[in-house]
Amino acid sequence: DYMILVACLIGIWLIAVVGVNVVVGYTGLLSLGHAGFVAVGAFGVTIFHNLLTGFGFPGYLQPFVAIPAAMALAALIVIVVGLPSLRVKGVYLAVATLSANFIIIFLIESAIFAPWTGGKHGITTVDPNFLGWVVDTRREAYFLIAVLAFVTIFIGQNLFRTRIGQAFIAIRERDYSAEILGVSLLRYKLTSFAISAAACGLAGALFAYNDPKLLPETFT
């Protein structure tokens, strides 16, 4: 059981690292705020499940809505954060993204969002139901995490063969030259952060499915 737990965590963090690699490795932007985006995915998927249950949405279809919604929420938040942050570079960008991480954790713990997030006491997660397959043990969670980890790695590797991926690499090598060649720096930097945050949101969602309770301090 312990080995399966470790394997599940390896798969979850592999997905998160693929997301970080999009920004840091291929676009050359220093970011320290991705733990916050994992938190958004974890708390977001649980909140969406609870909302869907409240609206009477069929349980066996909920993961197919909750997971993409959590990924989209993480991407949306990083776009909001990125609009002012991407005006700076290097260590200043690192500080800005680290500040975003602290702000996300602060909001999760705040009394305003406590009815949805549980505040400092955290929130109890749900067992997802994929068309009748209820993931209620770590062994079942392992198969789900392993499949999605391989899919994420495959997509991440092939992303950089596309026009978008080549633009990321051009920005990393020399952003001014890329801009002269017609690459919109702000657009592609935001795209890079959005893709990265979506992957971290997926990692967070799987973390929620793998753990019976979420606590804000887990994502500091």
QUISULZI-V557923 format. One record per pair of residues at least 4 apart in sequence whose ideal C-beta (glycine too) atoms are under 8 Angstrom apart, sorted by the first residue. I is the first residue (numbers start at 1). J is the second residue. D is the distance in whole Angstrom. If there is no record, write none. Layout:
I | J | D
I | J | D
//
This chain:
1 | 5 | 6
1 | 138 | 7
2 | 6 | 7
3 | 7 | 6
4 | 8 | 6
4 | 138 | 5
4 | 139 | 6
4 | 142 | 5
5 | 9 | 7
5 | 138 | 6
6 | 10 | 6
7 | 11 | 7
7 | 142 | 6
7 | 146 | 8
8 | 12 | 6
8 | 138 | 6
8 | 141 | 6
8 | 142 | 5
8 | 145 | 5
8 | 210 | 5
9 | 13 | 6
9 | 210 | 8
10 | 14 | 6
11 | 15 | 7
11 | 142 | 7
11 | 145 | 4
11 | 146 | 6
11 | 148 | 8
11 | 149 | 4
11 | 206 | 7
12 | 16 | 7
12 | 145 | 6
12 | 149 | 8
12 | 203 | 5
12 | 206 | 5
12 | 207 | 5
12 | 210 | 7
13 | 17 | 6
13 | 203 | 7
14 | 18 | 7
14 | 149 | 5
14 | 152 | 7
14 | 153 | 7
15 | 19 | 7
15 | 148 | 7
15 | 149 | 5
15 | 152 | 5
15 | 199 | 6
15 | 200 | 8
15 | 202 | 6
15 | 203 | 4
15 | 206 | 7
16 | 20 | 6
16 | 34 | 7
16 | 38 | 6
16 | 199 | 7
16 | 200 | 5
16 | 203 | 4
16 | 204 | 8
17 | 21 | 6
18 | 22 | 7
18 | 152 | 5
18 | 153 | 6
18 | 156 | 4
18 | 199 | 5
19 | 23 | 8
19 | 34 | 7
19 | 37 | 8
19 | 195 | 7
19 | 196 | 4
19 | 197 | 7
19 | 198 | 7
19 | 199 | 3
19 | 200 | 4
19 | 202 | 8
19 | 203 | 7
20 | 24 | 6
20 | 25 | 8
20 | 31 | 7
20 | 34 | 5
20 | 196 | 6
20 | 200 | 7
21 | 25 | 4
21 | 26 | 7
21 | 156 | 7
22 | 26 | 6
22 | 27 | 7
22 | 156 | 7
22 | 159 | 7
22 | 168 | 7
22 | 192 | 6
22 | 195 | 5
22 | 196 | 4
22 | 199 | 7
23 | 27 | 5
23 | 29 | 5
23 | 31 | 5
23 | 34 | 8
23 | 192 | 5
23 | 193 | 6
23 | 196 | 4
24 | 28 | 7
24 | 29 | 7
24 | 30 | 7
24 | 31 | 6
26 | 160 | 6
26 | 165 | 7
26 | 168 | 5
26 | 169 | 6
26 | 172 | 6
26 | 192 | 8
27 | 168 | 4
27 | 169 | 8
27 | 171 | 5
27 | 172 | 5
27 | 188 | 8
27 | 189 | 7
27 | 192 | 4
28 | 171 | 6
28 | 172 | 3
28 | 173 | 8
28 | 175 | 8
29 | 86 | 8
29 | 93 | 6
29 | 189 | 7
29 | 192 | 7
29 | 193 | 8
30 | 90 | 6
30 | 91 | 7
30 | 93 | 6
30 | 94 | 4
30 | 97 | 8
31 | 93 | 7
31 | 94 | 7
31 | 97 | 4
31 | 193 | 8
31 | 196 | 8
32 | 94 | 5
32 | 95 | 8
32 | 97 | 5
32 | 98 | 4
32 | 101 | 7
33 | 37 | 7
33 | 81 | 7
33 | 97 | 3
33 | 98 | 6
33 | 99 | 8
33 | 100 | 4
33 | 101 | 4
33 | 104 | 8
34 | 38 | 7
34 | 97 | 8
34 | 101 | 8
34 | 196 | 7
34 | 197 | 8
34 | 200 | 5
35 | 39 | 7
35 | 101 | 6
35 | 219 | 5
35 | 220 | 7
36 | 40 | 7
36 | 100 | 6
36 | 101 | 4
36 | 102 | 8
36 | 103 | 8
36 | 104 | 4
36 | 105 | 6
36 | 219 | 7
37 | 41 | 7
37 | 74 | 5
37 | 77 | 7
37 | 78 | 6
37 | 104 | 8
37 | 196 | 8
37 | 197 | 4
37 | 200 | 4
37 | 201 | 6
37 | 204 | 7
38 | 42 | 6
38 | 200 | 5
38 | 201 | 7
38 | 203 | 5
38 | 204 | 4
38 | 207 | 7
38 | 219 | 6
39 | 43 | 6
39 | 104 | 6
39 | 105 | 7
39 | 108 | 6
39 | 204 | 6
39 | 216 | 7
39 | 218 | 8
39 | 219 | 4
40 | 44 | 5
40 | 70 | 7
40 | 73 | 6
40 | 74 | 4
40 | 77 | 6
40 | 104 | 6
40 | 197 | 8
40 | 200 | 8
40 | 201 | 6
40 | 204 | 6
41 | 45 | 6
41 | 70 | 5
41 | 71 | 7
41 | 73 | 8
41 | 74 | 5
41 | 200 | 6
41 | 201 | 3
41 | 202 | 6
41 | 203 | 6
41 | 204 | 2
41 | 205 | 5
41 | 207 | 8
41 | 208 | 8
42 | 46 | 7
42 | 70 | 8
42 | 204 | 4
42 | 205 | 7
42 | 207 | 5
42 | 208 | 4
42 | 214 | 5
42 | 219 | 7
43 | 47 | 6
43 | 108 | 6
43 | 116 | 8
43 | 117 | 5
43 | 123 | 7
43 | 204 | 8
43 | 208 | 8
43 | 214 | 6
44 | 48 | 6
44 | 69 | 7
44 | 70 | 4
44 | 73 | 5
44 | 74 | 7
44 | 201 | 7
44 | 204 | 7
44 | 205 | 7
45 | 49 | 6
45 | 66 | 5
45 | 67 | 6
45 | 69 | 8
45 | 70 | 4
45 | 204 | 7
45 | 205 | 4
45 | 208 | 5
45 | 209 | 8
46 | 50 | 7
46 | 123 | 6
46 | 124 | 8
46 | 125 | 5
46 | 126 | 6
46 | 208 | 5
46 | 214 | 7
47 | 51 | 6
47 | 116 | 5
47 | 117 | 7
47 | 123 | 8
48 | 52 | 6
48 | 62 | 8
48 | 65 | 7
48 | 66 | 4
48 | 69 | 5
48 | 70 | 6
49 | 53 | 6
49 | 62 | 6
49 | 63 | 8
49 | 66 | 5
49 | 126 | 5
49 | 128 | 8
50 | 54 | 6
50 | 116 | 8
50 | 126 | 7
51 | 55 | 6
52 | 57 | 4
52 | 62 | 5
52 | 65 | 6
52 | 66 | 7
53 | 57 | 7
53 | 59 | 7
53 | 62 | 7
57 | 61 | 7
57 | 62 | 6
57 | 65 | 7
58 | 62 | 7
59 | 129 | 5
60 | 129 | 5
60 | 130 | 7
60 | 131 | 5
60 | 132 | 6
61 | 65 | 7
61 | 131 | 8
62 | 66 | 5
62 | 128 | 7
62 | 129 | 7
63 | 67 | 6
63 | 128 | 4
63 | 129 | 7
63 | 130 | 6
64 | 68 | 7
64 | 130 | 8
65 | 69 | 6
66 | 70 | 6
66 | 128 | 8
66 | 205 | 7
67 | 71 | 7
67 | 202 | 7
67 | 205 | 5
68 | 72 | 6
69 | 73 | 6
70 | 74 | 7
70 | 201 | 5
70 | 202 | 8
70 | 204 | 7
70 | 205 | 5
71 | 75 | 6
71 | 198 | 4
71 | 199 | 8
71 | 201 | 4
71 | 202 | 5
71 | 205 | 7
72 | 76 | 6
72 | 198 | 7
72 | 201 | 8
73 | 77 | 6
73 | 201 | 7
74 | 78 | 6
74 | 197 | 4
74 | 198 | 6
74 | 200 | 6
74 | 201 | 3
74 | 204 | 7
75 | 79 | 7
75 | 194 | 4
75 | 195 | 8
75 | 197 | 5
75 | 198 | 5
75 | 201 | 7
76 | 80 | 7
77 | 81 | 6
77 | 104 | 7
77 | 197 | 7
78 | 82 | 6
78 | 100 | 8
78 | 193 | 5
78 | 194 | 6
78 | 196 | 7
78 | 197 | 4
79 | 83 | 7
79 | 190 | 6
79 | 193 | 7
79 | 194 | 6
81 | 85 | 6
81 | 96 | 8
81 | 97 | 7
81 | 100 | 4
81 | 193 | 8
82 | 86 | 5
82 | 189 | 7
82 | 190 | 5
82 | 193 | 5
82 | 194 | 8
83 | 190 | 7
84 | 96 | 8
85 | 93 | 6
85 | 96 | 4
85 | 97 | 6
85 | 100 | 7
86 | 93 | 7
86 | 185 | 8
86 | 186 | 6
86 | 189 | 5
86 | 190 | 7
86 | 193 | 8
88 | 92 | 4
88 | 93 | 5
88 | 96 | 6
89 | 93 | 6
90 | 94 | 7
91 | 95 | 6
92 | 96 | 6
93 | 97 | 6
94 | 98 | 6
95 | 99 | 6
96 | 100 | 7
97 | 101 | 7
98 | 102 | 7
99 | 103 | 6
100 | 104 | 6
101 | 105 | 7
101 | 220 | 8
102 | 106 | 6
103 | 107 | 6
104 | 108 | 7
104 | 219 | 8
105 | 109 | 6
105 | 216 | 5
105 | 217 | 8
105 | 219 | 6
105 | 220 | 6
106 | 110 | 6
107 | 112 | 8
107 | 113 | 6
108 | 113 | 6
108 | 117 | 5
108 | 119 | 8
108 | 216 | 5
109 | 114 | 8
109 | 117 | 8
109 | 119 | 6
109 | 120 | 5
109 | 216 | 5
110 | 114 | 7
110 | 119 | 7
111 | 119 | 7
113 | 117 | 5
113 | 119 | 8
114 | 118 | 6
114 | 119 | 4
116 | 123 | 8
117 | 122 | 8
117 | 123 | 6
117 | 216 | 8
118 | 122 | 5
118 | 123 | 4
118 | 124 | 8
118 | 214 | 8
120 | 216 | 6
121 | 215 | 8
122 | 213 | 5
122 | 214 | 5
122 | 215 | 4
122 | 216 | 7
123 | 213 | 7
123 | 214 | 5
124 | 212 | 7
124 | 213 | 6
125 | 208 | 5
125 | 209 | 7
125 | 211 | 6
125 | 212 | 6
125 | 213 | 6
125 | 214 | 6
126 | 208 | 8
126 | 209 | 8
127 | 134 | 6
127 | 135 | 6
127 | 136 | 4
127 | 209 | 8
128 | 134 | 7
128 | 135 | 5
128 | 209 | 5
129 | 133 | 7
129 | 134 | 5
129 | 135 | 8
130 | 135 | 7
130 | 144 | 8
133 | 140 | 8
134 | 140 | 8
135 | 140 | 5
135 | 141 | 5
135 | 144 | 6
135 | 209 | 6
136 | 140 | 7
137 | 141 | 7
138 | 142 | 6
138 | 210 | 7
139 | 143 | 7
140 | 144 | 7
141 | 145 | 6
141 | 206 | 8
141 | 209 | 6
141 | 210 | 5
142 | 146 | 6
143 | 147 | 6
144 | 148 | 6
144 | 206 | 7
144 | 209 | 7
145 | 149 | 6
145 | 206 | 5
145 | 210 | 7
146 | 150 | 7
147 | 151 | 6
148 | 152 | 6
148 | 202 | 7
148 | 206 | 7
149 | 153 | 6
150 | 154 | 6
151 | 155 | 6
152 | 156 | 6
152 | 199 | 6
152 | 202 | 7
153 | 157 | 6
154 | 158 | 6
155 | 159 | 6
156 | 160 | 8
156 | 199 | 7
158 | 162 | 7
159 | 164 | 7
159 | 165 | 5
159 | 195 | 7
160 | 165 | 3
160 | 166 | 7
160 | 168 | 7
160 | 169 | 7
161 | 165 | 6
161 | 166 | 8
162 | 166 | 7
163 | 167 | 7
164 | 168 | 7
164 | 188 | 7
164 | 191 | 6
165 | 169 | 7
166 | 170 | 6
167 | 171 | 7
167 | 178 | 7
167 | 183 | 5
167 | 188 | 5
168 | 172 | 7
168 | 188 | 6
168 | 192 | 5
169 | 173 | 6
170 | 174 | 7
170 | 175 | 8
170 | 177 | 7
170 | 178 | 4
170 | 181 | 7
170 | 183 | 6
171 | 175 | 5
171 | 178 | 5
171 | 183 | 7
171 | 185 | 6
171 | 188 | 6
171 | 189 | 7
171 | 192 | 8
173 | 177 | 7
173 | 178 | 7
174 | 178 | 6
175 | 179 | 6
175 | 185 | 6
176 | 180 | 7
177 | 181 | 7
178 | 183 | 4
178 | 185 | 7
179 | 183 | 6
179 | 184 | 8
179 | 185 | 5
183 | 188 | 6
184 | 188 | 6
185 | 189 | 6
186 | 190 | 6
187 | 191 | 6
188 | 192 | 6
189 | 193 | 7
190 | 194 | 6
191 | 195 | 6
192 | 196 | 6
193 | 197 | 6
194 | 198 | 6
195 | 199 | 7
196 | 200 | 7
197 | 201 | 6
198 | 202 | 7
199 | 203 | 7
200 | 204 | 6
201 | 205 | 6
202 | 206 | 7
203 | 207 | 6
204 | 208 | 7
204 | 219 | 8
205 | 209 | 7
206 | 210 | 6
207 | 211 | 6
207 | 214 | 8
208 | 214 | 6
214 | 218 | 7
216 | 220 | 8
//
